[in-house]
Amino acid sequence: MTWEEVDELIEILLSKIESHKEKITVVAPLLRTGGIIGGILSIKMRLQTMLPVQFKYSYNPTKINQILAVPDILTSIPEPMNVLLCEGNTSTGRIAINAAKVIKEKYPQAKIFLATLVKVYGCPETLSGIEHVFYARMTDEHFKATAEEKAKLNLREGVTIFPWENAGDEISDMNATS
């Protein structure tokens, strides 16, 4: 993916978020790639309260580990507390579900929304603990779409590697054992 495509998708995502009935008051970047998406969205939305969280998805065996705990908000907690959890690419949604769960444990009054630049076609439309999923574009990374579905939905082909990522590192990470 090019930086130009990232810019286009950010604008689509921002438009969807801003047209939603509930105003976002906190941005929670899901580190790593969600840090870039969340940072850009927080600037464009003029939101200063950030709540970063980090999980690591490991393969062989598959597991999700929390790396960064949900921090305390050091200013007054915005009311309503509508948290925009941000990530670059959503496939199964398991990491986002885990992140929403730990945020809700610390801030039970929070409503969690997910903003993802791209969402994989064929994966869940709704995620447990998340009020709404905003995405700018779908991909066919699981290679499940027919030719007609690809054309109709304008699915992005292939595996998405963001401009800030290195393809070799991403493949190595996926093939690593815990």
N, C-alpha and C positions, 0 to 999 in steps of 0.2 A: 504494500500500500504506500502511496506517495503522501507527502505532506499536504499536497493540494487536495487529495481525496479526504484526508483527515479533516481539513478545514471545511470541506463541503458537508461531511457527515456531522461534524460538530454543529453546524448551523441548522441542519435538519433536526438533530436531537434537541437543540435548544428551543426550536420552534414548538416541538411536541411538548416539552416540559412546560414552557411558558403558557401554552394554551390549555393546560390541565387546570381543573377547578381548584386544586389545593396548592397553595404557595409553599415552595421549598424554603426552609429556614436554616438548614445545616447541610454541608457537603461532607460526605464520608468517602474519601478515595480508598478504594480497595487496592492496596499496594501490591504490585509494582505498576503495571500499566494503567490502572485506575488512577494513579497519582497524576499522570499527565492529563487524562480526561477530566478528572475532578478539578485539577488546578485551572484548566482552561474554562470549564463551566462556572467555577466559583468566581472567576474574574468577570466573565461575561454577564453573570447573574448578580454581580455586586454583593456577594455573600462572603462574610469574613470568618464565620464560625466553621472550622474544619474538625473532623473527627476521623483521623486515619486509622485503618485497621489493616492487618496483613495476615494472610494465610499462604501456605505453600502446599500445592498439589503435587504429590509424589506418585510416580509410576513404579510398578514392579517391586513390591505390591502397591496397589492403589490406596492412598490415604491422604487425608487433609490434616495439616497441623497448623495451629494458630501460632504465629510468630510475634505479632505485636498486639498487645492487649488494648482494649478500648480505653482511651485516655479520659481523664476528667475534663469537662469543659470548664475553663477557668474564668469565664465571664458568666453573666446571667444566662440561663438556658432559655433559648427562644421559645415563645409560645405562639401558635402550636409548634411542637417539635416535629417538623416534617423533614426527615433525613433522606437526602439523595445519595444513595450508595452508588459509586461510579466504578465501572470497569471497562476494559477495552473490548473484550470478546466474551460472550456468554454462550456456553455450550450446554452442559447439563444443568448449570445453575447451582451446583452443590456448594461452591465456595461462597456465592452470594447468599444462599440460604444460611450457611454457617455464620457469615458476617452479620446478617439480620438478626439472628438468634442472640449473638453476644451483645449486640447493641441494645436489643430489647431487654436483656437481662440487666444491663447497667442503667438503661433509661426506659423503664416500662411504659411511659407515656408517649414514647416516640412512635411515629408512623414511618415505615421504611418504604422507600421507592427505589427502583433500580434504573440507572441510566447506563446503557452499554452502547458503544459505538456500533458494534456488529453483533448479531445474534445468529446462531447456527440454525438453519432450516431443519424442522423436524424435532426440535427440542421443545421443552415445555413452554407454553404461553404464559402460564402463571406459576409462581414459585411460593412455597410455604413461607409465611411471615413477611411477604413483600406485597404491598398494596397494589402496585402497578409496575409493569416493566416498560420502559421507554427504550426504543432502539432506533438507530438511523437507517440501517440496512441489514438484510439477511445474507448469509453466505451458504454455500453448499459444501462446507468442509467435511461433512459426513457422507457426502456423495449419495444422498438419498433421493434427490429431486429428479423428476423426469425432465426431458427436454422442454416439454410444454410448461412445467412448473418453473423451470429456470427462466424461461422467456417471460412468462406472465408476471412473476414476482421480481424480475430483475436481480436474480441472485448473483452475488459475487462469487466468482469461480475460485477453486483451489483453497489452500490453507492461507490464512491471513497472517502476514508478518508485518508488523507496524514499522514505520521508518526508524524508530528508536531501538528496534530489536535486531539481533543478528541471527540469521536463519540457522547457521551451524550451532550456535549456543542453544537455540530453542529445540532443535532436534536432539542434541545431546542431553538436554534437560529431560525431554520426554522419555528417552531411552535409559536414563540413569536408574540404578536401583537405589532404594532408600538408604 
